[in-house]
Amino acid sequence: MRLALATCATVPDWEVDDRVFHAALAARGIDAPQMVWDDPKVDWPGFDAVLIRTTWDYQEKRDAFVAWAERLAVPLYNPADLVRWNTHKSYLRDLETRGIPIVPTEWLARGTKPDIASLCKTRGWRRAFIKPCVGATARETLRFEAGDPAAQQHAARLLVNEDLMLQPYLSRVETDGELSAIFIDGELTHGVRKVPVAGDYRVQDDFGAKDYLIDFPDVPLARRTLDAVSRTLLYGRADFLVADDGLRLTELELVEPSLFFRHGRYAADRLADAVAKILKSC
């Protein structure tokens, strides 16, 4: 059984979270080399299936990434249609229409020139947050006080080339962090709390944030979020921030999320078992 683990050429050397998963695959007799997704020399048809893992450069070349996923002639997990849908954060609008609470959002379309200060005033947001609709690892995000001209400049620069989201800044991220629910083959396997360094909002370990195993505090909401996709998923991670009125979904990661196997060895084994079952049926 041959499985390609899709990665990118720029994964940092300190990223070791998937090693326990690699060991679980090997223990099941699965040959699973890591292959760079945009390397033209890779013989993708030589594999029985492809599992997306650390393709963490796609945000700079989303169109090429989606095209790669859609032209693969072997089974891809999660599938290409989900790759297209889930790599632009407009999917959050779809989930909101299905009853999932998201952070209130003004959607700023590429090529437009919105007045950021006016939007914040209308919404009653004293502090706000800008982030790209295609992004990862806090790329081009900005926390700001409403009325700060730097926010208008930031938005104007980015809107030339991409869509943006304008949201209220949920300051409890600095103390409560971001809460993640990890699902493998339909089961909530573990929860993780990611806490930024003091005064920061970035919850990625790239910026010194720490993460801890938790019992996810609202399992029904996490389950409703995954169920709102209305299809079976091999893996997924739902990320939430704490607002004054409860948890709000910030991301539903169905393409290349860290699954925090360091906090959930059972999750690595469950994913390896699910992959083995898929490969045997190919």
Backbone hydrogen bonds, N-H to C=O, Kabsch-Sander energy under -0.5 kcal/mol:
donor,donor_aa,acceptor,acceptor_aa,energy
3,L,31,D,-3.0
4,A,49,A,-2.3
5,L,3,L,-0.5
5,L,33,P,-2.6
6,A,4,A,-0.8
6,A,51,L,-2.2
7,T,35,M,-2.6
8,C,54,T,-0.8
11,V,8,C,-0.8
15,E,12,P,-1.7
16,V,14,W,-0.9
19,R,16,V,-1.8
20,V,17,D,-0.5
21,F,18,D,-0.5
22,H,18,D,-2.6
23,A,19,R,-2.3
24,A,20,V,-1.7
25,L,21,F,-2.3
26,A,22,H,-2.3
27,A,23,A,-2.2
28,R,24,A,-0.7
28,R,25,L,-1.1
29,G,26,A,-1.9
30,I,25,L,-2.2
31,D,1,M,-2.5
31,D,29,G,-0.6
32,A,30,I,-0.7
35,M,5,L,-2.3
35,M,33,P,-0.5
37,W,7,T,-2.6
39,D,36,V,-1.9
42,V,39,D,-1.7
44,W,42,V,-1.2
46,G,43,D,-1.7
47,F,44,W,-2.0
48,D,2,R,-2.2
49,A,2,R,-0.9
50,V,75,P,-2.6
51,L,4,A,-3.0
52,I,50,V,-0.5
52,I,77,Y,-2.6
53,R,6,A,-2.0
54,T,6,A,-0.9
55,T,53,R,-0.5
56,W,54,T,-1.7
58,Y,55,T,-1.2
60,E,57,D,-1.4
61,K,58,Y,-1.9
65,F,61,K,-2.0
66,V,62,R,-3.0
67,A,63,D,-2.3
68,W,64,A,-2.3
69,A,65,F,-2.2
70,E,66,V,-2.4
71,R,67,A,-1.5
72,L,68,W,-0.8
72,L,69,A,-0.6
77,Y,50,V,-2.1
82,L,79,P,-0.7
83,V,79,P,-1.6
84,R,80,A,-2.3
85,W,81,D,-2.0
86,N,82,L,-3.0
87,T,83,V,-1.1
88,H,85,W,-0.7
89,K,133,C,-3.0
91,Y,88,H,-1.9
92,L,89,K,-1.9
93,R,90,S,-1.3
94,D,90,S,-1.0
95,L,91,Y,-2.1
96,E,92,L,-2.3
97,T,93,R,-1.9
98,R,94,D,-0.8
98,R,95,L,-0.6
99,G,96,E,-1.8
100,I,95,L,-2.2
102,I,100,I,-0.5
103,V,249,L,-1.1
106,E,166,L,-2.9
107,W,105,T,-0.6
108,L,106,E,-0.6
108,L,164,L,-2.6
109,A,107,W,-0.6
111,G,159,L,-3.1
112,T,109,A,-2.0
116,I,114,P,-1.0
119,L,115,D,-2.2
120,C,116,I,-2.3
121,K,117,A,-2.3
122,T,118,S,-2.7
123,R,119,L,-2.0
124,G,120,C,-1.2
125,W,120,C,-2.5
126,R,124,G,-0.7
128,A,144,F,-2.7
129,F,167,Q,-2.7
130,I,142,L,-2.4
131,K,165,M,-2.0
133,C,163,D,-2.3
135,G,133,C,-0.5
139,R,136,A,-1.5
141,T,138,A,-1.5
142,L,130,I,-2.1
144,F,128,A,-2.3
146,A,126,R,-2.9
148,D,145,E,-2.3
151,A,148,D,-1.6
152,Q,148,D,-0.7
153,Q,149,P,-2.0
154,H,150,A,-2.5
155,A,151,A,-2.6
156,A,152,Q,-2.5
157,R,153,Q,-2.1
158,L,154,H,-1.9
159,L,155,A,-2.9
160,V,156,A,-0.6
161,N,158,L,-1.8
162,E,158,L,-1.8
164,L,108,L,-2.9
165,M,131,K,-2.7
166,L,106,E,-2.4
167,Q,129,F,-2.7
169,Y,127,R,-1.9
170,L,168,P,-0.7
171,S,169,Y,-1.2
173,V,170,L,-1.9
174,E,171,S,-1.9
175,T,172,R,-0.8
176,D,172,R,-3.4
177,G,172,R,-0.8
177,G,173,V,-0.6
178,E,194,K,-2.4
179,L,240,F,-2.7
180,S,192,V,-3.1
181,A,238,A,-2.5
182,I,180,S,-0.5
182,I,190,H,-2.6
183,F,236,G,-3.1
184,I,187,E,-2.6
185,D,234,L,-2.9
186,G,233,L,-0.5
187,E,184,I,-1.9
189,T,182,I,-2.0
189,T,187,E,-0.9
190,H,182,I,-1.0
191,G,214,I,-1.1
192,V,180,S,-2.2
193,R,212,Y,-2.7
194,K,178,E,-2.9
194,K,192,V,-0.5
195,V,193,R,-0.5
195,V,210,K,-3.4
200,D,197,V,-2.4
203,V,201,Y,-0.5
207,F,204,Q,-1.9
208,G,205,D,-1.6
209,A,204,Q,-1.4
210,K,195,V,-2.5
212,Y,193,R,-2.2
214,I,191,G,-2.4
216,F,214,I,-0.7
222,A,218,D,-2.1
223,R,219,V,-2.8
224,R,220,P,-2.5
225,T,221,L,-2.2
226,L,222,A,-1.9
227,D,223,R,-2.6
228,A,224,R,-1.6
229,V,226,L,-1.5
230,S,227,D,-1.6
236,G,183,F,-1.8
237,R,253,E,-1.9
238,A,181,A,-2.5
239,D,237,R,-0.5
239,D,251,E,-3.0
240,F,179,L,-2.7
241,L,248,R,-2.5
242,V,177,G,-0.5
243,A,241,L,-0.6
243,A,246,G,-2.5
246,G,243,A,-1.7
248,R,241,L,-2.5
249,L,101,P,-3.3
250,T,239,D,-2.8
251,E,239,D,-1.3
253,E,237,R,-3.2
254,L,252,L,-0.8
263,H,260,F,-1.9
264,G,261,F,-1.1
267,A,264,G,-0.6
268,A,264,G,-1.4
269,D,265,R,-2.1
270,R,266,Y,-2.6
271,L,267,A,-2.5
272,A,268,A,-2.3
273,D,269,D,-2.4
274,A,270,R,-2.2
275,V,271,L,-2.6
276,A,272,A,-2.5
277,K,273,D,-1.9
278,I,274,A,-2.0
279,L,275,V,-2.8
280,K,276,A,-2.0
281,S,277,K,-0.9
281,S,278,I,-0.7
282,C,278,I,-0.6
282,C,279,L,-0.9
